[in-house]
Amino acid sequence: MPPASGWKLASELVSSSLCHSGVEGPAPELTVAGDTRSTDVGDGGAIEETKGAAVHVPEGGVLVVGAGSDLSNGVYERAADYNGKWYGKNAATGLEIWWNHGQWRIGNTNDYWYCAVSDEALPPDGGWLVASEVCSENLCHDGVEGPGPTISTY
């Protein structure tokens, strides 16, 4: 992975004839969190690099990483509010994150993958469990594996 700091604009290091024109500073700073690095892209969003794959997380979105069932990992874009709290959807998988009855949930209606007990306005970064550990089995997706994910909000 690239270093977290020490970045400079190329024009500060080599002949300007070798550099892309119109690039302005400041140079990026990367935030290292576990296996994930975040680069602020200046539009309110971020570029996330997780295990070598870079993804754009739009402003107001969340990034789910580290879940035992890989299909639930990825970018969830804010779609609306539900029950007065953040609600988002993963466009690639159709999975959703929402809050209901004191729990944050990842999955779909009556098909929960992971749950976290929290009354926060945004999905919590930790505390996620396989849904079958905290919800009625008939509401849970079969075959979901631990561990629960870590979530970053933007």
N, C-alpha and C positions, 0 to 999 in steps of 0.2 A: 504494500500500500504506500501511497505517497506520504511524505512527512507532513505533520500537522502544522508546522510553522516554517518560516524562513523563505517564503515565496516572494518573488520580485517580478515586476513586469519584465518581459524579455527585452524591451528597449533599454532597460537599465543595465543589461548585462552584455548585449551584443550589438553589432551595427544595426541601426534602424532600418537599413535596406533589407535586412533579413526578417523583419517583424511585420506582423499584420498591422495595417494602418487603422487608426481610430480606437485602439484599445486604451482605455483609461483606467487609472488606479482607483482605489488602492488594490494591491494584490490580494488574493483570497487568503483567508484564515480557515483552517479546517478544524472542526470539533470532533474529537475522538471519543466514542462511547462504545465500549465493548468491541464488537466486530463491525461497527458502523461509523462512518465519517460523514459529517455534514458540511456542505459548502453553501454559504449564503449567496444567492444569485441576484440579490438586489431588487427583485420584483415582489418581495414578501415571501417567496417560496424558497426552496432549497434543493440542491442536488445531493442525494444520499448515495453513498457507496457502501454496499453491504456484501461482504465476501466477494469483492471484485466486480460486482454489477452495480452500475450507476443508474439511479432513477430520479426523476423530478417529482418533488412533493409540492403541490401548489399551496399557496397561502390558505390557511384554514383547514388543510388536510392533515391526515395522520399517516405515519408509517408503522406498520406492524412487522416485527422481526422476531426470530427465534422460536416461533411456535413449532411444536413437534409435528403438527400436520401442516406441511408446507403450503398447501393451497390457501390457508388463511393469512399467510404473510403477504405483504405488499402495500400499495398505496390505496388509501381510502379517501375519496374526495368528499368534502362537506356537501350534503345535498339539501339539508333543511334543518329545522329543529323538530324534535319529537319529544313529547312530554316536557317541553321547556328546556331541553338539553340538546347538545350536538348530535347530529345523525349523519352518517356517511356511508358511502357504498364503494366497493372495489369494482371498477368497471371491467376488469379482466375476469373476475370470478363470479360476480353477482352477490358475493357475501356482503353483509351489512354490519355496522356497529351502531348500537342504539342503547338507550337507557330505559328501563322499565322496572317498576316495583323494587327499587333499591339496588338494582344490579345493572352493570354494563354488560352487554352481550355482543358476541361476534357470531354470526351465522345468518339465519333467516327466520321468519316467523315459525315458531314451533319446531325449529331445527337448529338448536344452539350448539356451537362448537366450543366456545370458551366463555366464562363469566367472571366478573370481578365485582365484589361488593363495594360500592362507593356512591356517594351522593354528589360528587363533584360535577361541575358544569361540562367538563371535558373528560374523555376516556382517561382513566388512570394509567400511568406508565408501567406499573407493576401490579402484583396481586392477582393476576389472571390464573384461573384454574380450568382444567378440562370440565366442561359443563356438567357431565354426568356425576361429578363429585359434589355439585351444589344444587342441581336442579332435578326435577322429576325425569326419570329415564325416558319416558315416552315423549319428552320434548327435546331430546338430545340426539345429535347426529351420531350414527354408529361409526366406530373405528377411529375416533379422534384420539390423537396421541399427545402426551405431555412432552415437554413442559409447556406451560402457558406462555404467551408472547410477552414481549416488552413493546411498549408503544411510545412513540415520540410525536408530539403535536407541533404544528407550525402555524 
